[in-house]
């Protein structure tokens, strides 16, 4: 079965492999073809897309929720960042060293995600930055290896940046949530941790006792999204391929691969960072770390 998007652009049969990847692994190009046949995006379209934001701001002002500033700043910041990234990526992809530039951009994304995980939660130790960076980098690398080695996507700068962005963008929020929950758990249950240590438990045993709750909480959003995928919401990669005219079954196969990689990357980052926080809450002398005690006193 061959699906065609536009004149003379075969998109390949269902299945995986190099032949399949060469024909279906270009969602960005397919969407560009779709956009060429539709109305050009402009300021009126962007303004219309803000209608829900305006309604939310209106309710916020009416109920005095204090969310107006955050919503406006988030909307403006997102637009500025995306426009800047669009221009940068366009320049990178047109250069003679596009693959090298794409790899550099992926490293930048890993670095930014690591910085955000540490800074957003006031990391209790510098070691958390290293652990978070290693978890994000490893999960991103494994995702790229899987999609490229199996032929799901063709090896190229666009696919590299897109897949890395999907992986990091989903893993980072769960890692931040996991770190925040782990820190709060240790501070609110300081007495329990001290009791466990007094009973002779070592650091690893305390980690196994304290980490499960924060780890589960961190994974709730991603797990719930995965449970209802296709029933309530259609994921971005699948939606883009469907809009581009790709056969639904082919689009689903691509999305399943991406979804599993995202779920695994999210779980890896959340579990590793939660374990790192729990471990940092206990010193080498098997006493509660200062950052836990100081907060408990406050």
N, C-alpha and C positions, 0 to 999 in steps of 0.2 A: 504494500500500500504506500503510495507516494502522495504527500500533501504539498500543495503549492501555495506559496504566499507571493502573490504578484506574478508577473510574467517571467517564466524561466528561472524560478527559484525553488528547486525541490527541497523539501524538508525531511525526507527520509522515513523509513519504516519504524515501527515500534521495536524496541530492543536496545541493547547497549553494545558498544564497540567502536573502534576507530571510524568505520564507515558511517555509523549512526551519528557519532559526535561531529564529524565534519559537516553534517547537513542540518543538524538541529541545535548545535551548541552555540548559536549566535542570537540570543534573544534581543540584544540591544539593536542589532542590525534589522531584525524582523520588526521591532517596534518602530524603528525609524522609517521603514517602508510603510507601515500602517499609518504613521503620522503624516507622511507625504500625501496620502490619499484623503486625509481628513482635514478639518479646519486647523489653521495654524494657531498655536497657542500665543496669547498676547495678554496685555494687561486686563482687558475685560474678563477673560477666562480666569485669570488668577484672582481677580476681585470677586468673582462669583464663587470661587472655591472657599472664600473666607466667610461665607454666610453663617456657617455653624459656629465659627470662632466668634463672630460678632454677637450671635444669639447667646453664646455662653458668657461673654463679657457682660451683656445686658442683664442676664439673670444674676451674675455675680455682683454687679453694682446695685441691683434692686434689693438683693438679700444681704448686701454688705459682707460678702464672703472674703474679701481681701485677696482675690485671685487675679484681678485685672492686670496688675503690673506683670505678674509671672507669665500670664498667657500672652500678653503683648510682646514681652521680651523674647519668649520662646518662639513665637511666630516670626518675628523680625530676624532673630538670630539664625533660625533654620533657613530662611530665605537667603540671607547673606552668605552663610556657610556653603549652601548648596550651589549658589551661583559661582562662588569663588572656586569650589572644587570642580565644577563643570568646566570652567575656563582652564584650570590647571591640568585636568585630565585630558582635555582636548589637545593641549600643547604637548603633553607627554606622549599620547598615543600617536601623534603625527611625527614624533622625532625618530631619528634613525636608531636610537637605542630604547625603543619603547618597552621591551621586556625588562631591561635593567631598571628603567624608570618606574615601571609597575612594581617590581620587587622592592624598590626603595619606598614607594608609597605604602606598600603593605607593612613594611617595618615602621613607618611613621604611625600608621593606624594602631599597631601593636603598642607602640610607645605611648600614644595618647590614651589608649584604653588602660594601660598600666597606671599612668599618672592619675587618671580619673578615679580608678578603684581606690587608690591610696588617699588621694586628696579629699574626695567626697565624704569619706568616713573618718578623717583624721587618723590615719593609720597608726596603730599603737607601737609599731616597730618598723624599722627600715627593711627588715627581712620580708615584710609583707609585699613590698614593691617587687622584690626579686621573685617571690613565689607567684604573685599575680601575673607578672610578665611572662614567666616560664609557662604557666598554665595557658595563657592566651596564645602565646607563640606556638606551643605544641599543638593545641587544638586546631589552630589555623593551618599549620603545616600539614597535619594529618588530613584535614578536609581537602586541601589542595591536592595532596598526593592521591587521595581516593578518586576525586572527580577527574583528574588528569590521567592517572594510570589505567583506569577502567574505561576511559574514552567517553565518559558522560559529557564532558566538555572538552573542546579542543584546547591544547596548550597555547596560550596567548595572553598578552597584557590585559585585554579587556576582561576576559574570563577570570584571570588571576585577581584583579582588583574587585570585581563584582562578588566572587565567591568568598574572598577574605572579608569583605565588608559585611556580607550577610552573616558570616560566622561570628565575627567580633561584635557586631552590632547586637546580636542576640545574647551572646555570652556575657558581655560586660554588665548589663543591668542586674542579672542574677548574681553575679559575683559581688557587686556593690551591696545588694540586698542581703546576701549571705554574711558578708563582713559586718554590716550594721547589726544584724540580728545576733550574730555570735558575740559581738562586743557587749550588746545590751544584756544578753543572757548571762555572761560572766559577771557583769556588774550587779545585776539584780539577784544573782544566786551565789554571791561571794561566800556567804556562810556555808553553803553546801559544798563548794569546792574545798574550802579549808577543812571541813569535816572529812571529806574523802581523803585528803592528803594526810590528815591525822590518823586515819585508819590504815595507812600504809600503801595507798594507791600511788603508782608512779605517774609520770606525765602522760604516757600513752593511754593509760587506763582512764585518766580524767578526760582526755580528748574524746575517747570513744563514748564516754558518758555524756559529755556536754554538746558534742557536735551534731548528733542526729536531728534535733529539733530545728536549729537554724538552717541546716542543709535542706531539710524538707520544706521549710518556709520559702527559702530562696528559689526552689524549683517549682513551686506551685504555679506561678504564671505560665512558665513554659510548658509544663505538663498539661495544664488545663487547655492551653492553645492547641497542643498536639492532640488531645482527646477529641476536640470538637472540630478539627480541621476538616473542611469539606461540608460539614453540617451547618455551621454558622458563618464561617468566613473562608474565603479562598485565598491561599497564600500568594505573596507577591510574584514569585517566579512563575507559578502556574497561571496566575491572572495575566501576566505579560505575554506568555506564550499563547494563551487562548485568544487574547485580543489581536495577536499577530496572525491568527488563523491556523495555528498548529492543531493537529488532531488532539482531541481531549485526552485520549489514552496516552499518547506520547507526552503530553504536558504533565499528566499525573505521574508518570514514571520518573520524569526529571524531578518533580516536586517531592516525591517520596525520598529520593536519594538526598536532596538538599535538607529535607525535614529531619531525617535520621541524623545527618551530620550536625545539624544545628542543635538537636536535642542532646546528642552526645557531648558536643563542645560546651554547651551550657551546663550540663551536669558535671563535667570534669572541672570547669573553672569554679563553679560554686562549691563543690566538695573540697577541692584543694585549698581554696582561700579560707573557707570556714575552718578547716583543720589547722591551717597556719595560724589563724587568730586564736583558736583554742589552745594551741601549743604555746603561743607567745604569752598567754595568761598565766603560765606557770614558769617560774625561773628554774635555772639549773640546780638551785638549792631546794627545789620542791616546796616553794612558798608562792603565794599569790603575787603576781607582778605588780609593780607600782602603779601602772596605768589603771588597773582594776581598783586598787585601794583608794587612789586619789579621787576617782569618780564616785566611789561609794560614800566617801566622806562628804562630798558636795551634795 
